[in-house]
Amino acid sequence: MIPAPSPSDREEANEPAEGLRLLAVHAHPDDESSKGAAMMASYAAAGVEVMVVTCTGGERGDILNAEVAGEAHADRDLAGLRRLEMANAAKELGIQHRWLGFVDSGLPEGDPLPPLPFGSFATLPLAQAAEPLVRLVRDFRPQVLISYDENGGYPHPDHIMAHKIAVEAYHAAADPAKYPEAGEPWATSKLYYDRAFNPERFRALHYALEEAGLKSPYAARIAAWLEADAEGHQPPMPLHPTTTQIDCGDFFEHRERALLAHRTQIEPGGFFFAVSADLQRKVWPWEDYSLIDSRVPTSLPETDFFAGIR
C-alpha cells in the first residue's frame, strides 16, 4: 500500500470540479466496467466530465454468461447487443462514451498461434489506429488520460494496441507537427496506467476472506504469484508501482451494476462478485493507478488525478 496522503492532498481532492475532464481508453465494451468503473462514477458524480473511448466493438468476443446463451439477439447480432450493453453501462456510471470504430482482433489460440484477422485493430499501423484518438483528445481536451500498461493489463492484442495508441495520442496530440489534420493541439496534463489487477489488492482481499472464514476465489492467483515454477522462483514484479489510489468505495455498487449491464460477458455471481462491496470497502476502498507522465508539478503519493491541476 502506498503511504497515506497529506491533509493538503485530501483538501485538493474536494475542490470544485468545473472544467475538469478525464478520458479512459479501453479495448472492448465491458473493459471499462472491470477496470476503473467505481473511480469514473465517483468523479462523474463530483462534476468531472468523464469519457470512455472503446476502440473496438467486441465483435469476436464469446458469450460468457450461460444465461444469455441461446438468446436470439446474442446469437444473431452479438456486436449490436454489446453496443446496447455498453450504453447501459455508461448510463449506470454517469459517463460519456465514444466508439473508435475498429474491428475486434479476437484472442488467438493454438500452437503456433494463428495470424490475427486482416484489418483488425491490432494489425493496423500505429498512425492509422491512433489518428481517431488524437482527434478525440484534441476535441474533448482532457487533463487526464488513463490506459493500460505495456502488457495491456493482460496480453490480449487489442489491449496492447489500446495501450500503444493511448501513449501515442498523449504525446502526439500536443505536437502541432503531428496529425495536423486532426484538430488544434492539446496537451493532456497527466498520463496514468490502470492497475485493476494489482497483486496487493488481491492479497488483501484473499486474507480478509480467510480471516472471516470464507472461501477465497483468489487462492490460485495468489499461489501463482508466490510460486512461478517448480523451483519456486518469484514472478516478476509489476511493471509500474501504485502511485495513486482513488477512494471510490461508495461507488462499488455502481461498478457491479455496470458489470451486470454487460450480460453477454459477465455472469452474475461470478469472479467479479466474489467479495461483497461492504467487505471491499473495509479492506481496499480504492482503485489503483500508476502515474506515468505529468506536465504539471506532482507530489507522490496521490489521492486525486487532478492534483496539480485544480
Residue pairs with C-beta under 8 A, 6 or more apart in sequence:
1 200
1 242
1 245
2 241
2 242
2 243
2 244
2 245
2 300
2 301
3 301
5 301
5 302
5 303
9 299
9 302
9 303
9 304
9 307
10 303
12 304
12 306
12 307
12 310
13 303
13 304
13 306
13 307
15 310
16 47
16 310
17 43
17 46
17 47
17 48
17 306
17 310
18 47
20 43
20 47
20 48
20 49
20 143
20 144
20 306
20 309
20 310
21 48
21 49
21 50
21 51
21 140
21 141
21 142
21 143
21 144
22 40
22 43
22 48
22 49
22 50
22 51
22 142
22 143
22 144
22 145
22 146
22 305
23 51
23 52
23 53
23 136
23 137
23 140
23 142
23 144
23 145
23 146
23 188
24 32
24 36
24 40
24 50
24 51
24 52
24 53
24 145
24 146
24 147
24 194
25 53
25 55
25 133
25 145
25 146
25 147
25 148
25 162
25 165
25 166
25 169
26 32
26 35
26 52
26 53
26 54
26 55
26 162
27 54
27 55
27 56
27 121
27 148
27 152
27 156
27 158
27 159
27 161
27 162
28 54
28 55
28 56
28 57
28 58
28 61
28 104
28 158
29 54
29 57
29 58
29 82
29 83
29 85
29 86
29 89
29 262
29 265
30 58
30 82
30 85
30 86
30 89
30 259
30 262
30 265
30 266
31 54
31 159
32 40
32 52
32 54
32 89
32 90
32 93
32 95
32 258
33 89
33 93
33 255
33 258
33 259
33 261
33 262
33 266
34 196
34 259
34 272
35 148
35 153
35 194
35 196
36 146
36 194
36 196
36 287
37 89
37 93
37 251
37 254
37 255
37 258
37 259
38 248
38 249
38 251
38 252
38 254
38 255
38 287
39 246
39 248
39 251
39 287
40 50
40 52
40 93
40 95
41 92
41 93
41 94
41 95
41 248
41 251
41 254
41 255
41 258
42 246
42 247
42 248
42 250
42 251
43 50
43 246
43 305
44 50
44 93
44 94
44 95
45 94
45 251
48 306
49 96
49 140
50 93
50 94
50 95
50 96
51 95
51 96
51 97
51 98
51 140
51 142
52 90
52 95
52 96
52 97
52 98
53 97
53 98
53 99
53 100
53 133
53 136
54 86
54 97
54 98
54 99
54 100
55 100
55 102
55 121
55 129
55 158
55 161
55 162
55 165
56 100
56 102
56 103
56 104
56 105
56 120
56 121
56 158
57 79
57 82
57 83
57 99
57 101
57 102
57 103
57 104
58 78
58 79
58 82
58 104
58 265
59 78
59 79
59 82
59 103
59 104
60 103
60 104
60 105
60 106
60 107
60 117
60 120
61 78
61 82
61 104
61 264
61 265
63 69
63 74
63 78
63 264
63 265
64 264
64 265
64 266
64 267
65 263
65 264
65 265
65 266
65 267
65 268
66 267
67 263
67 267
67 268
68 74
68 263
68 264
73 80
73 81
74 81
74 264
78 264
81 264
82 262
82 264
82 265
83 99
85 261
85 262
85 263
85 264
85 265
86 97
86 261
86 262
87 97
88 261
89 258
89 259
89 261
89 262
90 96
90 97
92 254
92 257
92 258
92 261
93 254
93 258
94 254
98 136
100 132
100 133
100 136
101 132
102 120
102 121
102 124
102 129
103 117
103 119
103 120
103 121
104 120
104 121
104 158
105 116
105 117
105 120
105 121
105 122
105 123
105 157
105 158
105 161
106 116
106 117
106 120
107 156
107 157
108 114
108 115
108 116
108 157
116 122
116 123
116 157
117 123
120 158
121 129
121 157
121 158
121 161
122 157
122 158
122 160
122 161
124 161
126 164
126 165
126 168
127 179
129 161
129 164
129 165
130 164
130 165
130 168
130 169
130 172
130 179
131 179
131 182
133 165
133 166
133 168
133 169
134 168
134 169
134 172
134 173
134 178
134 179
134 182
134 183
135 179
135 182
135 183
136 169
137 145
137 169
137 170
137 173
137 186
137 188
138 173
138 182
138 183
138 184
138 185
138 186
139 183
141 186
142 188
143 188
143 189
143 190
143 306
143 309
144 188
144 189
144 190
144 192
144 305
144 306
144 309
145 166
145 169
145 170
145 188
145 190
145 191
145 192
146 191
146 192
146 193
146 194
146 289
146 305
147 162
147 163
147 166
147 167
147 191
147 192
147 193
147 194
148 159
148 160
148 162
148 163
148 166
148 193
148 194
149 163
149 193
149 194
149 195
149 239
149 240
149 290
150 160
150 163
150 239
151 159
151 160
151 163
151 239
152 158
152 159
152 160
152 161
152 162
152 163
153 159
153 194
153 196
153 197
154 197
166 191
167 191
170 188
170 191
170 293
172 178
172 179
173 179
173 182
173 185
173 186
173 187
173 188
174 185
174 186
174 187
174 188
175 185
176 185
187 295
188 295
189 294
189 295
189 296
189 308
189 309
190 291
190 293
190 294
190 295
190 296
190 298
190 305
190 308
190 309
191 291
191 292
191 293
191 294
192 244
192 289
192 290
192 291
192 292
192 305
193 240
193 289
193 290
193 292
194 289
195 238
195 240
195 242
195 288
195 289
195 290
196 287
196 288
198 238
198 242
198 288
199 225
199 238
200 242
200 288
201 284
201 288
202 218
202 221
202 222
203 218
203 222
203 225
204 283
204 284
205 216
205 218
205 275
205 279
205 280
205 283
205 284
206 216
206 218
206 219
206 221
206 222
208 275
208 279
208 282
208 283
209 215
209 216
209 218
209 275
209 279
210 216
212 279
216 222
216 274
217 271
217 274
217 275
218 274
224 235
225 235
226 234
227 233
228 234
228 235
240 290
240 292
241 290
242 288
242 289
242 290
242 301
243 289
243 290
243 291
243 300
243 301
243 302
244 288
244 289
244 290
244 291
244 300
244 301
244 302
244 303
244 304
244 305
245 286
245 287
245 288
245 289
245 301
245 302
245 303
246 286
246 287
246 289
246 303
246 304
246 305
247 285
247 286
247 303
248 285
248 286
248 287
249 277
249 280
249 281
249 285
249 286
250 281
252 277
252 280
252 281
253 277
256 272
256 273
256 277
259 266
259 272
259 273
260 266
260 268
266 272
289 305
291 298
291 300
291 302
294 308
296 308
296 309
297 308
298 307
298 308
299 307
299 308
304 310
